[in-house]
Amino acid sequence: MGSRTPLPTRRQAAKALVLMTLSERPSPPKGGFAARRLIAIDDLKDGDIRYLLDLAEYYAGFLRRAAPAPRRLAGKTQINLFFEDSTRTNLSFELAGKKLGADIINVPVAASSVHKGESHVDTAQTMAAMGAHVMIVRAKEEELHRALDKVLDCPVVNAGAGKLEHPTQALLDAATIRSEFGVLEGLTIAVCGDIKHSRVAGSDARLFRRLGAAVRFVGPAELMPASDQFTDIPRIDNLKDGLAGADIVMGLRMQFERMDGDGRARAQGFFEEYGLTHETLKRAKPGARIMHPGPMNRGVEIDGALADDPDRSLILRQVFYGVAMRMACLDALLTRGE
């Protein structure tokens, strides 16, 4: 009797469905979007999350084919107001808006009236009065986005808030995982490194769990969140146990600029004990994938050879889905009900 072709696993079938039916479909996915802002993952209902994931995959199809996307935001004005330095997030939002036809204003905060004593809220209100349809804001202050949401008529999108939230990063991370595994449900995701100072860790943990993944934090005790935060997420202080059985290993950058005192002193010996390498990744499931929101400290939290390994690393795919997901977020927020 001839050998039979093995049936695809549930995850393989789900992945094929995601990539074939969404990326190639000629029209956006059906579904509604209720959120009026995107400041935190909890601003989104489950239906909103599913819609954004599907819409991001739809736009990923245009990006893969290098085809022009529908200019859904033609005539809309997008203001990128970054009170904190960022390169990839700012450029990702700018490119996303441009691909959808929006007019983009990047505010040069370093030369703005903030340095003349104007408050962040006053700056944002001034920019919005110029005709903003959406305001993308990044800031160290964790409550600024909520304050802006109370005074601005346009939607506010959180592009990073202190150590609190980075919702579009979490959404693009989920889209990346979905493109590789088809679903997040049933996956085990180990988030490793400087969790205490990471805005990404919090948003990722909230979103991944809502999508059915098991999440664990891995790293030294001094880099874990406060004891009253994320009380239901396991904390593991060694890679052997922390990576065991993981499908995804998410490395996090050491946030030296957010640490008290000499933050860089904490990096001494960190790589030897917690560094992600091909060898340490063997402790995870066979075929486990590595991710990192960037920018990376090579040789501190992750080995360059692993980060660049196309068979194990999804890091550049995260960058790709950064544009696709932010296209989805802008489209969903600015065309609600159209």
PyMOL commands that set and color helices and strands:
alter all, ss='L'
color gray80, all
select helices_A, chain A and resi 10-22+41-43+46-65+88-99+109-111+113-116+120-128+144-151+167-181+199-210+221-223+239-243+256-258+263-267+270-274+278-281+304-307+315-334
alter helices_A, ss='H'
color red, helices_A
select strands_A, chain A and resi 77-82+103-106+134-139+156-161+188-192+214-218+235-236+248-251+289-291
alter strands_A, ss='S'
color yellow, strands_A
deselect
rebuild
show_as cartoon
